[in-house]
Amino acid sequence: MNPKPISNSRLTLLRKLHQKKYRQQEQLFLVEGGRAVEQIIKNDQLSIQELFFDAAQNYWKQAQWKTAAVTIDFSSVEASNFAEISDTDNPQGVVALCGMPAELPPEQMADQTGLVLATDAIQDPGNLGTIIRTASWFGVKGLLSGKGTVDLFHPKVVRSTAGATGTVPHANVELKEALSIFEKKGWQIVLLDSSSESIPLKEVKRQEKTLIIVGNEANGIDQSLVGSDRLKARIASPRKGGNVESLNAAIATSIALYALG
């Protein structure tokens, strides 16, 4: 079965979803690329409203897409228009229109045990996408997206998750208030911090309820989030006087999740 041509109204919507205000208004976002779309279909965590194929690439003729088209509506888009809705220089031929998953309130997130991750003003979409992907890999129970953090459904963030978007429950929060909720429910708070007064991460004893905070790429964690009952932990280099000032935020998060997971 061949896909129907995309409607003008649908094409207008897809163009608008590159802007955060329209994503929030419509509660919709885009996932682009064959592997990413295949992964979200496999995960079955997101509501996929429709698939859109570049008419010039004939992706829908491949076996896996024929199977997907049995249960998901799909349309074709002329190559020139597909380039407009794509967020890449070389469009990968398929885009999924997805509904945003509902947020999990911090009060409910804190009722669990395990690891929770909080981001304090992470601004690079690639970093945040990698953080989400890694959090999903390690089975993190929730992600608290603090103010100043890039939109979780920004196209570059979604692309960097490699299909993991929607697999980690999330909440957009004021971190000071959210951390208080977690502390009242017995959570250990660990702040990734490279300063000399921080203890080495390997000395942190993982508790049943542990929340890790990763800070802004340039400025680290906001001082308003530091508290006497919160552990500041650094990832110590095995070399003295290393050649770099600090680790990339996504790499640091990956190490911390591995160490405390």
Backbone as numpy.savetxt, mean C-alpha at the origin, in Angstrom:
# Nx Ny Nz CAx CAy CAz Cx Cy Cz
-15.55 -14.39 -26.94 -16.40 -13.19 -26.94 -15.52 -11.95 -26.94
-15.75 -11.04 -27.85 -14.97 -9.81 -27.93 -15.51 -8.76 -26.96
-14.62 -7.93 -26.41 -15.08 -6.89 -25.48 -15.85 -5.80 -26.20
-16.77 -5.19 -25.47 -17.52 -4.07 -26.03 -16.66 -2.82 -25.95
-16.85 -1.84 -26.85 -16.09 -0.58 -26.76 -16.45 0.17 -25.48
-15.49 0.84 -24.90 -15.73 1.60 -23.69 -16.67 2.77 -23.99
-17.54 3.07 -23.03 -18.45 4.21 -23.19 -17.71 5.51 -22.87
-18.21 6.61 -23.38 -17.58 7.92 -23.12 -17.61 8.26 -21.64
-18.71 7.92 -20.98 -18.82 8.24 -19.56 -17.79 7.45 -18.73
-17.58 6.18 -19.12 -16.61 5.35 -18.42 -15.19 5.87 -18.66
-14.92 6.27 -19.89 -13.60 6.80 -20.22 -13.32 8.07 -19.43
-14.31 8.93 -19.30 -14.16 10.16 -18.51 -13.86 9.83 -17.05
-14.56 8.84 -16.51 -14.34 8.43 -15.13 -12.91 7.94 -14.93
-12.42 7.09 -15.83 -11.07 6.55 -15.69 -10.02 7.65 -15.72
-10.23 8.62 -16.56 -9.28 9.75 -16.61 -9.27 10.51 -15.28
-10.45 10.70 -14.71 -10.56 11.47 -13.46 -9.88 10.75 -12.29
-9.84 9.44 -12.34 -9.33 8.69 -11.20 -7.83 8.82 -10.99
-7.17 9.57 -11.86 -5.77 9.90 -11.62 -5.64 10.96 -10.53
-6.75 11.59 -10.19 -6.74 12.62 -9.16 -7.36 12.08 -7.86
-6.70 12.39 -6.76 -7.13 11.86 -5.46 -8.55 12.26 -5.12
-8.94 13.51 -5.41 -10.27 13.96 -5.00 -11.37 13.14 -5.66
-11.14 12.71 -6.91 -12.14 11.90 -7.59 -12.11 10.46 -7.10
-10.91 9.96 -6.77 -10.84 8.62 -6.18 -11.63 8.57 -4.88
-11.46 9.60 -4.06 -12.18 9.65 -2.79 -13.68 9.83 -3.02
-14.03 10.66 -3.96 -15.44 10.93 -4.24 -16.15 9.68 -4.75
-15.50 8.95 -5.65 -16.12 7.77 -6.27 -15.84 6.49 -5.49
-14.86 6.54 -4.59 -14.41 5.33 -3.86 -13.98 4.25 -4.83
-13.27 4.68 -5.87 -12.77 3.79 -6.91 -11.32 4.11 -7.21
-10.58 3.13 -7.70 -9.20 3.35 -8.12 -8.84 2.34 -9.20
-7.67 2.52 -9.82 -7.25 1.68 -10.92 -6.05 0.81 -10.55
-6.05 -0.40 -11.07 -4.91 -1.29 -10.98 -4.47 -1.59 -12.40
-3.20 -1.34 -12.71 -2.73 -1.47 -14.08 -1.67 -2.57 -14.20
-1.72 -3.29 -15.32 -0.69 -4.28 -15.61 -1.17 -5.70 -15.43
-0.74 -6.56 -16.34 -1.22 -7.93 -16.34 -0.98 -8.68 -15.04
0.25 -8.67 -14.53 0.56 -9.42 -13.32 -0.20 -8.90 -12.11
-0.26 -7.56 -12.00 -0.95 -6.97 -10.85 -2.43 -7.30 -10.88
-3.05 -7.19 -12.04 -4.48 -7.48 -12.15 -4.75 -8.97 -11.90
-3.91 -9.82 -12.44 -4.06 -11.26 -12.17 -3.97 -11.55 -10.68
-3.05 -10.85 -9.99 -2.87 -11.09 -8.55 -4.08 -10.64 -7.75
-4.66 -9.49 -8.10 -5.81 -9.04 -7.33 -7.03 -9.95 -7.57
-7.12 -10.49 -8.79 -8.19 -11.46 -9.06 -7.97 -12.70 -8.20
-6.73 -13.17 -8.13 -6.40 -14.35 -7.33 -6.64 -14.10 -5.85
-6.27 -12.90 -5.37 -6.43 -12.59 -3.95 -7.89 -12.54 -3.53
-8.76 -12.08 -4.43 -10.20 -11.99 -4.18 -10.51 -11.14 -2.96
-9.77 -10.05 -2.79 -9.99 -9.14 -1.67 -10.65 -7.83 -2.10
-10.62 -7.53 -3.37 -11.16 -6.27 -3.87 -12.37 -6.53 -4.76
-13.25 -5.55 -4.80 -14.39 -5.59 -5.72 -13.94 -5.03 -7.07
-13.85 -5.91 -8.07 -13.43 -5.48 -9.40 -14.68 -5.20 -10.23
-14.86 -3.95 -10.61 -16.07 -3.57 -11.33 -15.99 -3.88 -12.82
-14.79 -3.68 -13.38 -14.67 -3.88 -14.83 -13.19 -3.94 -15.21
-12.90 -4.67 -16.27 -11.57 -4.72 -16.85 -11.57 -3.95 -18.18
-10.46 -3.27 -18.45 -10.34 -2.51 -19.69 -9.07 -2.93 -20.41
-9.21 -3.29 -21.68 -8.09 -3.79 -22.46 -7.72 -2.82 -23.57
-6.43 -2.66 -23.79 -5.93 -1.88 -24.92 -6.30 -2.64 -26.20
-7.09 -2.00 -27.05 -7.58 -2.67 -28.26 -6.44 -3.11 -29.18
-5.28 -2.45 -29.06 -4.17 -2.78 -29.95 -3.36 -3.98 -29.48
-3.54 -4.39 -28.22 -2.69 -5.46 -27.67 -3.39 -6.82 -27.58
-4.72 -6.83 -27.70 -5.46 -8.11 -27.74 -5.24 -9.00 -26.53
-5.05 -8.40 -25.36 -4.83 -9.19 -24.14 -5.99 -10.14 -23.86
-7.19 -9.70 -24.16 -8.37 -10.49 -23.78 -8.44 -11.84 -24.49
-7.60 -12.03 -25.51 -7.59 -13.30 -26.23 -6.77 -14.37 -25.50
-5.99 -13.95 -24.49 -5.20 -14.92 -23.72 -6.12 -15.70 -22.79
-5.75 -16.93 -22.52 -6.62 -17.86 -21.78 -7.05 -17.32 -20.43
-6.10 -16.74 -19.66 -6.44 -16.30 -18.31 -7.47 -15.17 -18.30
-7.43 -14.34 -19.36 -8.39 -13.24 -19.42 -9.75 -13.71 -19.89
-9.76 -14.71 -20.74 -11.04 -15.30 -21.15 -11.76 -15.88 -19.94
-10.98 -16.50 -19.05 -11.57 -17.06 -17.82 -12.10 -15.95 -16.94
-11.32 -14.87 -16.77 -11.73 -13.75 -15.93 -12.99 -13.08 -16.47
-13.08 -13.01 -17.80 -14.22 -12.31 -18.44 -15.54 -13.02 -18.24
-15.50 -14.26 -17.77 -16.75 -14.98 -17.51 -17.51 -14.33 -16.35
-16.77 -13.81 -15.37 -17.41 -13.24 -14.18 -17.22 -11.73 -14.04
-16.35 -11.14 -14.84 -16.06 -9.71 -14.72 -16.37 -9.03 -16.05
-17.10 -7.92 -16.00 -17.36 -7.15 -17.22 -16.04 -6.64 -17.80
-15.97 -6.55 -19.13 -14.75 -6.02 -19.74 -15.06 -5.24 -21.00
-14.20 -4.26 -21.26 -14.38 -3.38 -22.42 -13.03 -3.15 -23.09
-13.06 -2.76 -24.35 -11.83 -2.41 -25.08 -11.70 -0.90 -25.16
-10.45 -0.45 -25.21 -10.16 0.98 -25.26 -9.17 1.20 -26.39
-9.46 2.14 -27.27 -8.52 2.46 -28.35 -7.17 2.87 -27.76
-6.10 2.53 -28.47 -4.74 2.72 -27.94 -4.48 4.15 -27.48
-4.94 5.13 -28.24 -4.69 6.53 -27.87 -5.39 6.89 -26.56
-6.59 6.37 -26.36 -7.31 6.62 -25.11 -6.73 5.80 -23.96
-6.27 4.60 -24.28 -5.68 3.76 -23.22 -4.43 4.44 -22.66
-3.68 5.10 -23.51 -2.49 5.82 -23.06 -2.85 6.92 -22.07
-4.04 7.50 -22.22 -4.48 8.56 -21.31 -4.85 8.04 -19.93
-5.42 6.83 -19.88 -5.82 6.30 -18.58 -4.68 5.53 -17.91
-3.64 5.22 -18.69 -2.49 4.51 -18.14 -1.60 5.47 -17.36
-0.90 4.94 -16.35 0.03 5.75 -15.57 1.48 5.41 -15.91
1.69 4.66 -16.98 3.04 4.27 -17.37 3.35 4.77 -18.78
4.65 4.89 -19.07 5.06 5.33 -20.40 4.76 4.27 -21.45
4.81 3.02 -21.03 4.52 1.91 -21.94 3.36 1.09 -21.37
2.13 1.46 -21.71 0.95 0.78 -21.14 1.01 -0.73 -21.30
0.60 -1.43 -20.25 0.73 -2.88 -20.21 -0.51 -3.63 -20.70
-1.48 -2.91 -21.21 -2.56 -3.57 -21.93 -3.83 -3.88 -21.18
-3.81 -3.80 -19.83 -5.02 -4.10 -19.09 -5.06 -3.25 -17.82
-6.25 -2.75 -17.51 -6.50 -1.95 -16.31 -7.77 -2.48 -15.65
-7.72 -2.59 -14.33 -8.91 -3.00 -13.57 -9.45 -1.81 -12.79
-10.76 -1.63 -12.86 -11.45 -0.61 -12.06 -11.94 -1.29 -10.79
-11.45 -0.82 -9.64 -11.73 -1.49 -8.37 -12.36 -0.54 -7.35
-13.19 -1.11 -6.50 -13.75 -0.36 -5.39 -12.76 -0.31 -4.23
-12.68 0.83 -3.56 -11.79 0.94 -2.41 -12.31 0.07 -1.27
-11.44 -0.69 -0.64 -11.87 -1.47 0.51 -12.18 -0.55 1.69
-13.14 -0.93 2.49 -13.51 -0.12 3.66 -12.36 -0.10 4.66
-12.22 1.01 5.36 -11.19 1.12 6.40 -11.58 0.27 7.62
-10.57 -0.21 8.32 -10.78 -0.92 9.57 -10.47 0.05 10.70
-11.45 0.45 11.51 -11.20 1.43 12.57 -10.08 0.98 13.51
-9.24 1.92 13.98 -8.15 1.57 14.88 -8.61 0.78 16.10
-9.80 1.09 16.62 -10.32 0.39 17.78 -10.46 -1.11 17.50
-10.90 -1.45 16.30 -11.04 -2.86 15.92 -9.69 -3.48 15.59
-8.84 -2.71 14.94 -7.51 -3.21 14.60 -6.74 -3.57 15.87
-6.92 -2.76 16.90 -6.19 -2.97 18.15 -6.72 -4.14 18.97
-7.86 -4.68 18.59 -8.41 -5.84 19.30 -7.72 -7.15 18.90
-6.83 -7.07 17.90 -6.14 -8.26 17.42 -4.80 -8.43 18.14
-4.07 -9.45 17.74 -2.68 -9.62 18.16 -1.83 -9.72 16.91
-0.52 -9.59 17.06 0.38 -9.69 15.92 1.10 -8.38 15.67
1.41 -8.11 14.40 2.12 -6.90 14.02 1.18 -5.93 13.31
1.30 -4.65 13.68 0.62 -3.57 12.97 1.70 -2.58 12.55
1.53 -1.98 11.39 2.50 -1.04 10.85 1.86 0.34 10.73
2.63 1.38 11.09 2.15 2.76 10.95 3.15 3.55 10.12
2.65 4.36 9.21 3.52 5.21 8.39 3.30 6.66 8.76
4.40 7.34 9.08 4.34 8.75 9.45 4.90 9.58 8.30
4.00 10.10 7.48 4.36 11.01 6.38 5.31 10.39 5.36
5.07 9.12 5.01 5.81 8.52 3.90 5.29 9.15 2.61
6.18 9.77 1.85 5.73 10.58 0.72 6.04 9.98 -0.65
6.97 9.06 -0.71 7.32 8.48 -2.00 6.38 7.32 -2.33
5.65 7.39 -3.45 4.70 6.33 -3.78 5.35 4.95 -3.91
6.55 4.90 -4.47 7.23 3.63 -4.61 7.57 3.02 -3.26
8.00 3.87 -2.33 8.28 3.39 -0.98 7.03 2.81 -0.32
5.94 3.56 -0.40 4.72 3.11 0.26 4.19 1.82 -0.37
4.24 1.73 -1.69 3.79 0.52 -2.34 4.61 -0.69 -1.93
5.92 -0.51 -1.84 6.79 -1.61 -1.41 6.52 -1.97 0.04
6.26 -0.98 0.88 5.92 -1.24 2.29 4.65 -2.07 2.40
3.63 -1.72 1.61 2.37 -2.48 1.64 2.61 -3.91 1.16
3.36 -4.05 0.08 3.66 -5.39 -0.44 4.39 -6.23 0.60
5.37 -5.64 1.28 6.14 -6.36 2.29 5.26 -6.69 3.50
4.42 -5.74 3.90 3.51 -5.97 5.03 2.59 -7.14 4.74
2.11 -7.22 3.51 1.25 -8.35 3.14 2.02 -9.66 3.22
3.25 -9.67 2.75 4.08 -10.87 2.77 4.26 -11.40 4.19
4.46 -10.49 5.15 4.72 -10.88 6.53 3.44 -11.02 7.36
2.29 -10.88 6.74 1.05 -11.09 7.46 0.70 -10.03 8.47
1.10 -8.79 8.18 0.78 -7.67 9.08 -0.73 -7.53 9.20
-1.21 -7.30 10.43 -2.65 -7.29 10.68 -3.33 -5.98 10.33
-2.55 -4.90 10.19 -3.17 -3.64 9.86 -2.13 -2.58 9.52
-2.54 -1.59 8.73 -1.69 -0.47 8.35 -2.37 0.83 8.74
-1.69 1.61 9.58 -2.18 2.94 9.95 -1.45 3.96 9.08
-2.19 4.61 8.22 -1.61 5.60 7.33 -1.77 6.98 7.96
-0.66 7.51 8.49 -0.71 8.80 9.17 -0.78 9.96 8.21
-1.17 11.12 8.71 -1.29 12.31 7.88 0.07 12.65 7.26
0.02 13.08 6.01 1.25 13.36 5.28 1.73 12.19 4.46
1.14 11.01 4.69 1.48 9.84 3.89 0.73 9.90 2.56
1.42 9.54 1.49 0.81 9.56 0.17 -0.42 8.64 0.14
-1.37 8.97 -0.70 -2.62 8.21 -0.84 -2.32 6.75 -1.17
-2.89 5.84 -0.39 -2.68 4.41 -0.60 -3.14 3.95 -1.98
-4.04 4.72 -2.61 -4.59 4.31 -3.90 -4.08 5.17 -5.05
-3.01 5.89 -4.80 -2.29 6.60 -5.86 -1.81 5.55 -6.87
-1.93 5.83 -8.17 -1.55 4.81 -9.18 -0.15 4.24 -8.99
0.82 5.08 -8.63 2.19 4.58 -8.45 2.32 3.73 -7.20
1.55 4.03 -6.17 1.54 3.19 -4.97 0.96 1.83 -5.32
-0.19 1.85 -5.98 -0.86 0.59 -6.35 0.04 -0.26 -7.23
0.71 0.36 -8.19 1.60 -0.39 -9.07 2.76 -1.02 -8.28
3.28 -0.30 -7.30 4.42 -0.79 -6.52 4.04 -1.91 -5.56
2.75 -2.06 -5.26 2.35 -3.17 -4.39 2.34 -4.50 -5.14
2.42 -4.45 -6.46 2.43 -5.66 -7.30 1.23 -6.56 -7.03
0.08 -5.95 -6.84 -1.14 -6.72 -6.65 -1.52 -6.96 -5.20
-0.74 -6.41 -4.26 -1.04 -6.62 -2.83 -2.02 -5.60 -2.27
-2.42 -4.61 -3.05 -3.39 -3.63 -2.58 -4.67 -4.33 -2.12
-5.13 -3.95 -0.93 -6.36 -4.53 -0.41 -6.16 -5.74 0.48
-4.92 -6.25 0.58 -4.68 -7.45 1.38 -4.33 -7.14 2.83
-4.01 -5.88 3.12 -3.71 -5.47 4.50 -4.78 -4.47 4.94
-5.56 -4.76 5.98 -6.55 -3.79 6.46 -5.88 -2.46 6.79
-6.56 -1.36 6.49 -5.93 -0.06 6.66 -6.88 0.94 7.30
-6.28 2.02 7.79 -7.05 3.16 8.29 -6.21 4.41 8.10
-6.81 5.47 7.59 -6.16 6.77 7.51 -6.45 7.51 8.81
-5.39 7.85 9.54 -5.59 8.30 10.92 -4.71 9.49 11.28
-5.06 10.11 12.40 -4.17 11.00 13.12 -3.38 10.09 14.06
-2.08 9.94 13.82 -1.30 8.92 14.51 -1.28 9.09 16.03
-1.20 10.31 16.51 -1.15 10.52 17.97 -2.37 9.90 18.63
-3.53 10.11 18.06 -4.75 9.57 18.63 -4.80 8.05 18.48
-4.40 7.55 17.33 -4.45 6.11 17.09 -3.49 5.36 18.00
-2.29 5.90 18.21 -1.32 5.23 19.07 -1.82 5.13 20.50
-2.53 6.13 20.95 -3.10 6.09 22.30 -4.10 4.95 22.44
-4.89 4.74 21.40 -5.85 3.64 21.41 -5.12 2.30 21.54
-4.06 2.13 20.78 -3.30 0.88 20.82 -2.62 0.68 22.17
-2.07 1.75 22.71 -1.38 1.62 24.00 -2.34 1.24 25.12
-3.54 1.78 25.08 -4.53 1.43 26.10 -4.92 -0.03 26.03
-4.70 -0.65 24.86 -5.03 -2.07 24.69 -3.78 -2.95 24.76
-2.70 -2.39 25.31 -1.53 -3.19 25.63 -0.53 -3.41 24.51
-0.54 -2.55 23.51 0.39 -2.74 22.40 1.75 -2.12 22.70
2.80 -2.83 22.33 4.17 -2.31 22.37 4.38 -1.44 21.13
4.88 -0.22 21.33 5.12 0.70 20.22 6.62 0.79 19.95
7.03 0.48 18.73 8.43 0.53 18.34 8.60 1.55 17.21
9.44 2.56 17.46 9.68 3.59 16.46 11.03 3.33 15.79
11.03 3.17 14.47 12.29 3.01 13.76 13.00 4.35 13.69
14.17 4.41 14.32 14.87 5.68 14.49 16.37 5.41 14.45
17.09 6.17 13.65 18.51 5.90 13.46 19.41 6.66 14.42
18.84 7.42 15.35 19.66 8.22 16.26 20.44 7.35 17.25
21.47 7.92 17.83 22.37 7.17 18.71 21.70 6.72 20.00
20.64 7.42 20.42 19.98 7.01 21.67 19.02 5.84 21.49
18.81 5.43 20.26 17.95 4.28 19.99 18.70 2.98 20.28
17.97 1.97 20.71 18.60 0.68 20.95 18.65 -0.12 19.65
19.61 -1.03 19.50 19.64 -1.85 18.28 18.36 -2.68 18.14
17.86 -2.77 16.95 16.62 -3.50 16.71 16.71 -4.94 17.20
17.86 -5.56 17.07 18.01 -6.96 17.48 17.82 -7.16 18.99
17.85 -6.06 19.76 17.63 -6.16 21.20 16.15 -6.01 21.58
15.32 -5.65 20.62 13.89 -5.50 20.90 13.25 -6.88 20.99
12.55 -7.13 22.07 11.85 -8.40 22.24 10.42 -8.24 21.74
10.12 -8.99 20.72 8.79 -8.93 20.12 7.74 -9.39 21.12
6.72 -8.56 21.29 5.60 -8.92 22.15 4.43 -9.42 21.29
3.43 -9.95 21.95 2.28 -10.49 21.24 1.57 -9.42 20.42
1.62 -8.18 20.92 1.02 -7.05 20.21 2.12 -6.01 20.00
2.58 -5.88 18.78 3.66 -4.94 18.48 3.30 -4.06 17.30
3.43 -2.77 17.48 3.16 -1.79 16.44 4.47 -1.10 16.06
4.81 -1.12 14.79 6.05 -0.52 14.28 5.71 0.76 13.52
6.45 1.82 13.83 6.25 3.09 13.12 7.47 3.38 12.26
7.23 3.68 10.99 8.29 4.09 10.09 8.03 5.54 9.69
9.08 6.35 9.70 8.91 7.78 9.51 9.21 8.29 8.11
9.05 9.59 7.97 9.28 10.30 6.72 10.69 10.07 6.19
10.80 9.96 4.86 12.08 9.64 4.23 13.18 10.63 4.61
12.86 11.90 4.72 13.89 12.91 4.99 14.02 13.26 6.47
12.89 13.30 7.17 12.90 13.82 8.54 12.66 12.78 9.62
12.41 11.56 9.24 12.17 10.53 10.24 10.81 10.67 10.89
10.71 10.17 12.12 9.45 10.18 12.86 9.25 11.52 13.58
8.05 12.05 13.47 7.73 13.32 14.14 7.94 13.18 15.64
8.56 14.18 16.24 8.88 14.12 17.67 7.65 14.05 18.56
6.52 14.48 18.04 5.29 14.40 18.84 4.85 12.96 19.07
5.40 12.04 18.31 5.04 10.62 18.45 5.98 9.88 19.40
7.04 10.55 19.83 8.00 9.93 20.73 7.46 10.01 22.16
7.57 8.92 22.91 7.09 8.90 24.29 7.98 8.02 25.15
7.94 8.23 26.45 8.81 7.49 27.37 8.53 5.99 27.36
7.30 5.61 27.05 6.95 4.19 27.04 7.06 3.57 25.65
7.61 4.32 24.72 7.74 3.83 23.34 9.21 3.59 23.04
9.49 2.43 22.46 10.87 2.06 22.16 11.35 2.70 20.85
12.53 3.29 20.90 13.17 3.78 19.69 14.23 2.76 19.31
14.13 2.24 18.12 15.04 1.16 17.70 15.71 1.52 16.38
16.99 1.22 16.29 17.74 1.48 15.07 18.24 0.17 14.46
18.37 0.20 13.15 18.95 -0.93 12.44 20.43 -0.65 12.31
21.22 -1.30 13.15 22.65 -1.02 13.23 23.38 -1.62 12.03
24.29 -0.85 11.46 25.12 -1.35 10.37 26.24 -2.22 10.94
26.57 -3.33 10.29 27.68 -4.16 10.76 29.03 -3.49 10.54
29.03 -2.40 9.78 30.27 -1.67 9.53 30.29 -0.39 10.33
31.44 -0.03 10.84 31.59 1.24 11.54 31.85 2.34 10.52
31.16 3.46 10.74 31.34 4.58 9.81 30.95 4.23 8.40
29.71 3.78 8.24 29.21 3.34 6.93 29.24 4.44 5.89
29.01 4.06 4.64 29.09 5.00 3.53 27.78 5.71 3.24
26.71 5.33 3.93 25.41 5.98 3.72 24.86 6.44 5.07
24.04 7.49 5.02 23.50 8.06 6.25 22.43 7.18 6.88
21.57 6.61 6.04 20.47 5.80 6.56 19.95 4.88 5.48
19.06 3.98 5.88 18.45 3.06 4.93 17.20 3.68 4.30
16.87 3.24 3.12 15.60 3.59 2.50 14.45 3.14 3.41
13.38 3.93 3.45 12.27 3.65 4.37 11.66 2.28 4.13
11.49 1.90 2.87 10.88 0.60 2.57 11.81 -0.54 2.97
13.12 -0.38 2.75 14.09 -1.41 3.14 14.13 -1.54 4.66
14.14 -0.41 5.35 14.14 -0.45 6.82 12.91 -1.16 7.36
11.77 -0.88 6.74 10.53 -1.54 7.17 10.61 -3.05 6.96
11.16 -3.45 5.84 11.29 -4.89 5.53 12.16 -5.58 6.56
13.27 -4.95 6.92 14.17 -5.54 7.92 13.47 -5.66 9.27
12.74 -4.60 9.64 12.06 -4.60 10.94 10.97 -5.68 11.00
10.23 -5.85 9.91 9.18 -6.86 9.89 9.78 -8.27 9.95
10.91 -8.44 9.29 11.58 -9.74 9.35 12.10 -10.00 10.77
12.69 -8.99 11.37 13.28 -9.16 12.70 12.22 -9.40 13.77
11.07 -8.75 13.64 10.05 -8.84 14.68 8.89 -9.74 14.31
8.95 -10.30 13.12 7.86 -11.14 12.65 7.86 -12.53 13.27
